[in-house]
Amino acid sequence: MSIQRVSSKWTKTVVLQRSRGVSRYLPVTRRYNRQTLERMTELYDLNYIKPDRGTYGNGVMRVKTIHTMRPAPPSILDTSIEETDEDPSNPGSDSESLTTDQDVQPVTIQTTSYELQYGTQQNVFHSLDELELALNEKIKQHEYIIQQGISLLKHEGLPFDLRVLTQKNLRGSWETTGILGRVAAPGKIITNIHGGGRLATFEELVKPHLSNTRFQELRNELYRLGIHTAVQLQQTFPRLKEIGIDIALDGSGRPWILEVNTLPGIYAFGLLPDKGAYRKIKRYAIAYGRLPSKKGKKTRKTTKAQASSSKKRAR
């Protein structure tokens, strides 16, 4: 039986939102359109706009909403100044209405602009219409989602996230088998290795930010979250065998599910120091058919060798 894959981020999000235990880890996520763009940029200063179907972080964009207080232009000042002509019916009005320059408060207004980053390119737009036009040039006719942005913890000044790998074990139960970290390349908004990010261990990235007790609590929480997420998805997608969960940690160390991948990379775990964990990952992947078995490889080699020997004898 083939392993089930689910490419739509929105479809997976909808399924996860049905679970009370998992949904509290989800940032606010909506289908992208003009209405949701306007609403999300009002609610959150940071938002990510992602292709509904896509891999390796391709097509991901970030929008920062920037509020700035500026002196009001003269045209606004003119309309806000009330006339202070002397009122003949009030003999003391002239002296009482006199003010000094120190009493006059400067008038300011709030302006909103939007910083759009795609790759390492950044552009600032001064209206939502301009922002939407720029986004639509990238999006074209494809389906996108817009997601509440989480300000990631940083390692040596660079943002990082985590990948939690959960697999079907030899008993057919879900088991979280590994956690690794990914550090973004300078100037990038994604941590994906294909986008220039680098691998790191969970301990290297997270321990400097948390106490030992909180670190162990977080590790246990992520291992449980991997299993709960897989169980929830399997209710709708019964042939799932493995998932990779992209986890963001905010400034307080709270985990957030950014995305769930149903075709997770596993070879990156082999580059980490814990080779025992990687051997288990491969053993499970062989058992449910993701990787070919060593026995199968030997059989193919034997068959080729026998065929070659037969040809030689025939000659």
Secondary structure, 3 states (H helix, E strand, C coil): CCCCCCCCHHHHHHHHHCCHHHHCCCCCEEECCHHHHHHHHHHCCEEEEEECCCCCCCCCEEEEEEEEEEECCHHHHHHHCCCCCCCCCCCCHHHHHCCCHHHCCCCEEEEEEEEEEECCEEEEECCHHHHHHHHHHHHCCCCEEEEECCCCCEECCEEEEEEEEEEECCCCCEEEEEEEEEECCCCCCCCCHHHCCEEEEHHHHHHHHCCHHHHHHHHHHHHHHHHHHHHHHHHHCCCCCEEEEEEEECCCCCEEEEEEECCCCCHHHHHCCCHHHHHHHHHHHHHCCCCCCHHHHHHHHHHHHHHHHHHHHHC
